[in-house]
Amino acid sequence: MRVMQIVFLFFLIVPFVEIYLLLQIGGIVGILPTVFLVVFTAVLGAWLLRQQGFATWQRFQVSLAKGAIPAYEMIEGPILLVGGALLLTPGFFTDAIGFACLIPFTRRKLAKYIIENQLIKAQTGSPFGNTQAKNDNVIEGEFKKEE
C-alpha cells in the first residue's frame, strides 16, 4: 500500500514541478529557447539511450559468454528504459532524473543500491508455484508397457 501512495504522490507532484520550471525558465530565456531546450533534451536523450543500451547489451553478452550472472546488466536495462521514457517526457525535472538514469556512473550506483538492498527479491522453484501441493493425488513414477 505504501508504494501506491508514493506513486500517486509522484504523479500528482511532478506535473506541478514541471509546469513551474517551464514557466520560470521560459520567463528567463524566452519561449522559443525553452521549447528548443525541451526538444533538444529529448533528442539527446534518445541518442544517449541508444548508445548506453547497446553498451549494456554488449556487457550482458560478455558476462553470459564468461559464464557469469549479468546481475548489474539485468538491473540496468529497466533503469535505462525508465531514463529514456523520462527524457522523452517534456520538462526539465523529468529530464534531470532521466539523464541521471542514463549516465553510467549514477546508473551503476542505482543498480548497486537495488542489488545490495535486495529491492528485487529472488524467487526459486516453478513459475507456476508449488505444483505438488496442488496435486496431492499425483503419484510420480516410471512405467514400461509390455506386450
C-alpha positions in Angstrom: 0.0 0.0 0.0 2.9 2.3 0.8 4.3 2.0 -2.8 0.9 3.0 -4.3 0.9 6.2 -2.1 4.4 7.1 -3.3 3.4 6.5 -6.9 0.3 8.6 -6.5 2.2 11.5 -5.0 4.8 11.3 -7.7 2.2 11.6 -10.4 0.5 14.4 -8.5 3.5 16.5 -7.7 5.7 16.0 -10.8 3.4 17.8 -13.3 3.2 20.8 -11.0 7.0 20.9 -10.7 7.4 20.6 -14.4 4.9 23.4 -15.1 6.6 25.7 -12.6 10.1 25.0 -14.0 8.9 25.5 -17.6 7.3 28.9 -16.7 10.3 30.0 -14.7 12.8 29.1 -17.4 10.5 30.4 -20.1 10.3 33.7 -18.3 14.1 34.0 -18.1 15.2 32.8 -21.5 12.0 33.2 -23.6 9.5 30.8 -25.2 11.5 29.6 -28.2 14.7 28.8 -26.4 12.7 26.9 -23.8 10.9 24.9 -26.5 14.3 24.3 -28.2 15.8 23.1 -24.9 12.9 20.6 -24.3 13.2 19.2 -27.8 17.0 19.1 -27.6 16.9 17.1 -24.4 14.5 14.6 -25.9 16.8 14.1 -29.0 19.9 14.0 -26.8 18.2 11.5 -24.5 17.2 9.2 -27.4 20.7 9.2 -28.7 22.2 8.6 -25.2 19.6 5.8 -24.6 20.6 4.1 -27.8 24.3 4.3 -27.0 24.0 3.2 -23.4 21.6 0.5 -24.3 24.0 -1.1 -26.8 26.8 -0.8 -24.3 24.8 -2.5 -21.6 23.7 -5.2 -24.1 27.3 -5.9 -25.0 28.3 -6.2 -21.4 25.3 -8.5 -20.8 26.5 -10.8 -23.7 30.1 -10.8 -22.5 29.0 -11.8 -19.0 27.0 -14.6 -20.3 29.9 -15.8 -22.5 32.1 -15.9 -19.5 29.5 -17.9 -17.6 28.9 -15.1 -15.1 25.5 -13.9 -14.0 24.9 -10.5 -15.6 23.2 -9.1 -12.5 24.1 -5.4 -12.9 23.1 -5.5 -16.6 19.7 -7.1 -15.8 19.0 -4.2 -13.4 20.5 -1.5 -15.6 18.2 -2.5 -18.5 15.0 -1.3 -16.9 16.8 1.7 -15.4 17.7 2.7 -19.0 14.1 2.3 -20.1 12.8 4.5 -17.3 15.5 7.1 -18.0 14.7 7.1 -21.8 11.0 7.5 -21.0 11.6 10.3 -18.6 13.8 12.1 -21.2 11.1 11.9 -23.8 8.6 13.4 -21.4 8.6 17.2 -21.8 10.0 19.0 -18.9 13.2 19.8 -17.0 12.7 17.9 -13.8 12.0 14.6 -15.6 14.9 15.3 -17.9 17.3 15.6 -14.9 16.1 12.3 -13.5 16.3 10.7 -16.9 19.8 11.9 -17.5 20.8 10.5 -14.1 19.4 7.1 -15.2 21.4 7.2 -18.4 24.8 8.4 -17.1 26.8 5.2 -16.5 28.2 6.2 -13.1 24.8 7.1 -11.5 23.0 4.2 -13.2 25.7 1.8 -11.8 25.3 3.3 -8.3 21.5 2.9 -8.5 21.8 -0.8 -9.7 24.2 -1.5 -6.9 21.8 0.0 -4.4 19.0 -2.1 -5.7 21.1 -5.3 -5.6 22.6 -4.7 -2.2 19.3 -3.8 -0.5 17.6 -6.7 -2.2 14.8 -4.5 -3.5 14.1 -7.2 -6.1 13.5 -10.5 -4.3 14.7 -13.7 -5.9 12.2 -16.4 -6.4 13.1 -20.0 -6.8 11.1 -23.0 -7.8 8.5 -23.5 -10.5 7.0 -20.4 -12.2 3.6 -22.0 -11.5 4.1 -22.2 -7.8 4.3 -25.4 -5.8 2.7 -27.9 -8.1 2.9 -30.8 -5.7 0.8 -29.1 -3.1 -1.9 -28.5 -5.6 -2.0 -32.1 -6.9 -1.9 -34.3 -3.8 -3.4 -37.3 -5.7 -0.5 -37.5 -8.3 2.0 -40.3 -7.8 5.2 -39.9 -9.7 6.9 -43.0 -11.2 8.0 -44.8 -14.3 6.2 -47.5 -16.3 7.1 -49.8 -19.0 4.5 -51.2 -21.4 5.0 -54.9 -22.0 3.2 -56.8 -24.8 
